[in-house]
Amino acid sequence: MSSLPAHEPVPSVDTLLRRVVDHGERVVLRRGNDAVAIIPVEDLQLLEDLEDARDAADFERALAEDDGERVSWDEAKARLGLFD
């Protein structure tokens, strides 16, 4: 993985894309505490698949823990201290 400070000259977008697409490199551009990553599409798909699996596991866990209690939206807001 390459990390490039954004305040220094960076390679052209074409050069960065070639590094990512042709070589599978992951490139991180940083500006202070902010950062962005350029990653291969395959890595993005893997991340999305992992997120979907985690969401499905969370859903199954929530179903298993469901006690059947239901409250109205107004009651939920009151319990959470939210007001219109």
N, C-alpha and C positions, 0 to 999 in steps of 0.2 A: 504494500500500500504506500502510495506517495502522499506526502502532505506538503502543500504549497501555501505560503503566506500570501494573502491577496494583495498586500501592500507592495510586494515585489513584482517585477515583471513576470508574467506567467506565459507559458507556451500558448500558441493559438488554439482556438477551439478545435480546429481540425486535428492538430497534434494531440490534444488531450483525448479526443474521441478515438483516434487511431490507437493510442495506448490502451484504452479501455476495450475497444471492440477487437482489435487484432491480438492483443496480448493478455486480455482478461484482467488488466491492472485496475485497481480501485484508487481513485484520486480524490483527495480531500483538499478543498480550498478553504483557507481560514482567514477571518478578519476579526481580530480580537477574540471574543468568546464565541462568535458566530462561526458556523462552518456548514459547508454543503459537501455532499459526496456525489461523485459521478461513478456509477457502478455498471457492470454488464447487466443486460436485461435478464439473463439467467439468474443472477444474484437477486434481482428485484423479485422475480417470480418465486424464488425460494423463500424470501422474506414474507411475501404475501401468503404463500402456502403455510408457513409456520404461524403467521398471525391467524389465519382461518382455523387451523387446528387448535390453537389456544382458545379462540372464541367458541368453538364447538365444545371443547372441554369445560369452559366456564358455563356454557348454557346447560350442559348435562349435569354439572354440579349444582347449578341453581334449581333445576327441575327436581333433583334428588332431595334438596333441602327445603323445597316448597311446603309450607305448612297449610296451605289452602286459604290463609287469611287474605282478605281483600279489603281495601279501603278506598273511599272516594278521593278524587283529586283534592278537594277542599280539605279533607282530613289529613291527607299526606302533607299538604302545605303547612297546615297547622302544627303537625308533629315535628316538621323540620324548621318551624319558626319563620316560614316564608309568608309574606302578606302581599296582597294585590296593591 
